[in-house]
């Protein structure tokens, strides 16, 4: 690089002086013209003029402005002149590696390195310690650079990107968002920033529900954000990738009143209007997609009118920079916002070097003595930078223990295509200054997710009321039947129906009907804490009611089948049916149910579970969804317990149907209503076997499930009560059998219904008719006997007279009295004289004793067709 000497005093210039100056420059690489006493100190800089962040476009002119002012100052480094040697890194670590090699191994020696762009600064800062070089960055925000162990000589006037995170968290809290999403470019700066954000939001009780990343193509990541219903989205990527992201955002319609995007604030103001061949979206598309997004950016321009170390206010600096840029549009100039940081970085370096002059002089050292092996000078420069504190055009410049700039954060929002300041946040003081000019497409800040309104599904109150009326009437009917049965328990007809078992049936039916009420009670009527008690009532009322009602009917049909289907073997047992056996059978069935329910409740008690259904969108353009919920009474192994109970009850129902069928033709006086019991069992079994599986299928439909279960209970109870008790009431009312026990005992019938009585009367009539026929036949037989005797006697008389006529001329007259023995009836016939028709028994069974197996003449022998033969 050519070096020009200023004019010597008096205008004199010697060839020897020029030679000495040239030699000095060649040897020291940092001296100026010896006549002026200025020595040059070189700064190696990397300014990205293109790439992901083309910040060098404005930062390089800004740094050059600062160098010019520093070199003109006589109170800052009066013996030195700072000169900048810079290259374009293109914000590419690979390119930066090559340029760093050139800076280090090409003369002159550089006393400080000034990289920009986080990825390049990471590379330079990690290598610089090997050459004892201080690194001062003007445009690096990566949180990873705050690691003093990894980057021991690194400083930056650009605050760490983690300084954005306290501001973001504060805004999340202000707008009451508890769920956010993130999308990042896969680079170290953004990964470390996101890690810090994740830690901060976790401490604040905010959830990162979706976390997406991409390397070059953000299409898939944006689609995932859309699919997972991301609403509040933090984007961490460079400017070029930002255009790709929002082109995909436009395609996926991931913008508008339902969404808020948080971006980095150091993009160019018109970054979304820059034509980019890598995307296929128009400027209008991009403008529509980015409208309303919020940016957080470190305050890079002092908002106050204060003259700092450079003796310029922030507005004066901007005016000078605009002149330096030659009227170039700031919105189209990369790094325009970071230009004050580059300006203050040069001033921070100059002031720090100025501080080291005296300490080094005390040690016999000078800045121009610096080389890459000199650690002492590096240590002095480090101490000077670490204690820097001055007012710059970007605000107060001070470094923390990690070498990062401490500053306020500016909050902006894109409104109508341009950025508007809406607030400041001072993280050190935790103070939010809010202007109140934020603008939203909707009525206000959107929700952090689709608002889900939980809505419990309750039973239809009209259905519940209607079924409750039927259940109440059924309970009244049960009370009437129970009262009737108890009041008429002394009537013989009621006694023969086992009234105590019928009382159990009535009580069981009323308990089953009472279970309808807790079946319909839900969160609409009671608090959720009381719902468990209702669950217990449902189970116990229905279980015990079934055991009493069906168990008592099953007991009747069981004993009828047990005693009367095998007549010959159990003739004696059926005469002495002991009631205690019937009650014991019911007790056993009831005890089984009580024991099983107790084990269920002890081992696996019922509790409340809430079933969630598919979310439903209400009518209208509302950003809400309805989450239907339904409360259930259940236990951990509900299906197992139901399988056991249903299996046991199902076997009882099937067995009851079989026994009812087997005993349909049995007629017994001990249990005279067993046919009615069988009919009730048929109806109960059919309804239960249909309802049980249907209600298990319809558990998620509260109205249908309740309707099936409750109506099955109501119909079963009504049918049972009507079939068992109404015929008894009708009989007692129509025949007056309830008036006196004596009248009841005089009744000949003991059957259970009119059919049995009719059969009994018909048999009595047939018995009387047969008795009459027998008497007529017996009278006829007596007449025939007499005729037979007379004929026999006549024959006897003729035989002697014929012999006399042949042997004697005068036959003797026949005897007028027949032989008594000849008058006897033939063997096997009763004596006519002893016949006593009045002694005939009144019943058919006794009359049949007249015809024994050894009799010579039966009723068939008295047929009219045989009577003429007796007269031949």
Secondary structure, DSSP 8 states (H G I E B T S, - for coil): --------GGG---HHHHHHHHHHHHHHSS---TTTT-EEEEEEEE--SSSS--THHHHHHHHHHHHHHHHH-SSSSTTEEEEEEEE--TT-HHHHHHHHHHHHHSSS-EEEEEEBSHHHHHHHHHHHGGGT-EEEESB---GGGG-TTT-TTEEESS--THHHHHHHHHHHHHTT--EEEEEEESSHHHHHHHHHHHHHHHHTT-EEEEEEEESS--HHHHHHHHHTT--EEEEE--HHHHHHHHHHHHHHT--STT-EEEEETTS-TTGGGS--TT----HHHHHHHHTT-EEEEE--S-SS----TTS--HHHHHHHHHHHHTS--GGGSTTTTTHHHHHHHHHHHHHHHHHHHHHHHHTT--GGG--TT-HHHHHHHHHHHHT-EEEETTEEEEB-TTS-B---EEEEEEETTEEEEEEEEETTTTEEEE-S----SSSSS--SS-EEEEEE----HHHHHHHHHHHHHHHHHHHHHHHHHHHTTTSHHHHTT-HHHHHHHHHHHHHHHHHHHHHH--TTTS-GGGHHHHHHHHHHHHHHHHHHHHHHHHHHHHHHHHHHSSTTTTHHHHHT--HHHHHHHHHHHHHHHHHHHHHHHHHS--EEEEEE---B--SSS-SEEEEEEEEEEE-TTHHHHHHHHHHHHHHHHHHHHHHHHHTTT---SSSTTHHHHHHHHHHHHHHHHHHHHHHHHTTT-HHHHHHHHHHHHHHHHHHHHIIIIIHHHHHHHHH-TTS-HHHHHH-S---SSHHHHHHHHHHHHHHHHHHHHHHHHHHHHHHHHHHHHHHHHHHHHHHHHHHHHHH-SS-----SS--TGGGS--TTS--GGG--GGG--SSHHHHGGGS-TT-S--GGGG-HHHHHHHT-
